[in-house]
């Protein structure tokens, strides 16, 4: 599978895989005949499975494998600088790493997402309208894991695990991204895309559970949103959750991904609380 997908002749198929399927385990309809042939090729390689007239990732394992070994190798762009650290040779500076990583996102992939890998905004207004097609979580998840895998694995020897499988009694859970290295703090990233207050609340609770199950030293809820004026009224973790180690950052962006801003609230290793309010990450 790996050798076949990394060939130049498979680029169109992997482009389709990246834009429509990776990080998303639900069925996807492919009406275009040319794209169906590419999907059939991916099915023959064992990456996709067919569901009537639709396709989906063959399994959670295959999805994680593709994100770890295929996508970073096929699209190797990542920041040229060393990964930021809180102090020289110390722990990773997660917030700075996230900002640099997002600045390296494939803008065209994000721009196409409302047509290819989308969800509906519902009552959340984007561009002055509700019920707008916007990027779903898998788009951000795939790009973030691609760059972190290329950057931190190659340059820093960190292990990046996507959709990390956790088990609590008879419940199976999957944390979005886990960053690990021997004798270094374990970091959990839980992502969500343009969520309302209830959705954000659920992800905060979920992150606390993942942190406990993984015995992680650091945990972040990473909220990507297109909601109009969101950073004027972001929803935060409670003080008690912050004390438990749940950090949070909201990244707002326009649909062209030309302008990205962030607000963050986190506690450092010394127990000091920090806040960044509506800071520019990148701008046109």
N, C-alpha and C positions, 0 to 999 in steps of 0.2 A: 504493500500500500504506500509506504513512505516514498520509495524510489519513484513510483509511478506518479504520485501527486506532485513531486518536486520537479518533474520534467517541464521544460518550457511548453511542450504541447498540452500540458494540463492546466496552464495558467487560467484560461477562461473558466474551466470547471471549478478551480479553487476560488476564483473571484466570486462565482455564484455561491459557493459554499460559505464563503466569508460574509457576503452581504445578506444572504437569506436564511442561513441555517445555524451557523455556529453560535453556541450559547443559548439556543432556543430549541426546546425539545418538543414543541407542538407541531402539528401538521402544517405544511405550507403548500399552497396550490401554485403550480407552474404552468400557466396557460400558453406561453410562447413555445413554439415547436423547437427552436434552436436551444433554448434553455432546458427543455425537457430532455433533449439528447445529452446535454451536459449532466443533468440530474441522473439519467440512466447510467452514464459512465460512473458517476460517484456511487450509485447503487451497486454496480458490478464490482467496484473496489471495496465494498463493505462499509462505506462511510454513511450512506443513506439507506433507508428502507422505504418501500412503497406502501401507501395506505390508500388503495383504490386509485383515484386520480391525483392524489397528493403524495408528498414526500416528507420525511422527517429524519433527524439524526438517528442512526441505528441504535445508539444507547448512550447513557450518560458517560460511560467509560470512553467510548469513541469520541464523544464531544470533547472530553478533557484531553484525550490523546492528541487530537487534531490541534487544539489550542496550545498545547505544550510543544509539539514537535513540528507541525506542518506550517501553521500560520506565521510564527516568528521566523522560520527559515525562508518562507516565501516573501515575506514583507519585513525585511530586517531593520528598517529605519528606527533609530532611538536616539536619545540625547547623547551628545558627544562628551559631555562633562562627566566627571566622577559623581557617583550618587552622593547627595548632601548628607552630612552627618551632624548630629547635635553638637558634638565636639570632635576634634581630630581622633580618628580611629575608634570613635564611639558608636552608639546606636544610630540607626538610620533616622534621618529627619523626614518623617512620613509626609507631613504637609508640604514641604518643599519638593519632595519627590513627586507627589501627586500633581503639583503645579507644573513642573517640568515635563512630566509625562503627558498631561493634557495639552500642553503647548505643542507636543509632537504628534497629536492625533491626526489621522488622515481626514482632512476637512471634507474631501469629496465623499467619503464614506458616510460621514455624519449628515451631509447635505442630502444625499440620496435616501437616507434612512426613512423619511416620511413616506416614500413611495415603495420602498423595498422591505424594510424591517421596522414596522410601525405599530403603534398602539393609538387609541383614540384618547384625547385629553378629557373627554367627558365634559363636566361643568367647569373645568379649569380653563381660564382664558389664555390663549396664546396668540399674539398679534391682534388682540382686540376681539377675538372670536372664540367661542367654545366649540367642543366636538371637532377639534383639529387633529389631523394625523401628525404624530410626533415620534421621534426615535424611542424604541422600546429599550428596556434595560440591557438586553443582550448586546446591543451595539456598543454601548460604553464598556460593558464587561469584556467583550472581545478585544477592543482596542487597548484597554488598560492592561489586560493580561498579556497581550502581544508585546507591548513595549516593556513591561516589567520583566517578562521572561528574557527578552533579548538583552536588556540593560543589566538587570541585577544578577541574572544567572551567569551571563558571559563575563561580565566585568567584576562582579563581587562574589560570585559563587554561592548566591542564595538559591534556595529551592522555592519555586513559585508553583503552588498547587491551585488549579482552577476547579471549582465545584468539589471542594474537599468533602469526602463522605464521612459523616459522623453518625454514630448510633447511640441512642439513649433508650435503654430498655428495648421495646419493640418499635420505636420510632426512628425512621431514617431521615437524616437532615443533610443539607448540602450548603456549606459556607461558600460564598462567592470566590474570594481569593485569600490564600494564606501564604505568608512570606516567612520562610524559616532558614536558619543556618545554625550549625552546631555552636553552642555556647553564646548565641546571640538571642535577643528577645524575639519571641514569636509574635507576628502581627496579623491581625484579622481585618479584612476589608469587606464590608457588607454594602452592596450597591443597590440603589433604586433610581427609577427614572420618573420625573415629574409626578410626584405623589402628593395627594392631599394630606391633611393633618392626620387622619386615621391611618393611612398607609405608612407615613413616616413613623408614627407611633409604634406600629407593628414591627417595623424594621429595627427600631431601637431595642425593643424587647427581644427580638430574635438575635441581635448582635450580642446582647448580654449572655444569652444561652450559649452561643458559639464560643464566646470568650472563655466561659467556664469549662465547656467540654474539651476545648483545645489547650486549656491551661495557658492561654495567651497572655503575654505581658502588656499588649497594646491592642486596642480595638477601635475601629473607625466606621461610622456610618457615613457613606459617601453618596450624597444626593445630587444627581444631575437634573436640572429642571429648565424648562423653557417658559414657565409660567410668567406672565406679565408682572413686573414689579415685585417679584417674589422676595428679593433680598430686603425689601422694606418691612416684611413681616414674616421672617423665617420661623419655622417651628423647631424648638431646641429640646435636647434631652433635659431631664430634671437635674437639679443639683445632686440628688442622691445617686442618680445614674452616672453623672459625671464623676462623683466620688468613687464609684465602683469601677471606673476606667473606661467608660463609654465616651469616646470623643466623636465630634461631628463636624462635617464640612458640607456646605451647600455650594454647588457650582451652577451658576446661571449662565445660559448662553442663548444667542439668537439662533434662528433656524439655519442661517448661513455659516454658523460657527466662526464668525469673524470676531465677535466680541464675547469674551468669557470673563465673568467676575465671580468672586467667592466671598463667603462669610464663614467663619469657623469658630468653634468653641471647644477647647481641649484642656487637659491637665497634663503637665509634663511629669517627668520621672521624680522631680523634687516635690510634687504635690501642688505646684503653683498653677493657677487657672489663667488661661490666656484667651483673648478674643480678637479676631480680625473681622472688621465690618466692611463689606462691599468693596473689597480690594480688586484691582484689575489684574487678571491673569494674562490675558492677551487681548489686543484690540486691533481693529483694521487700520 
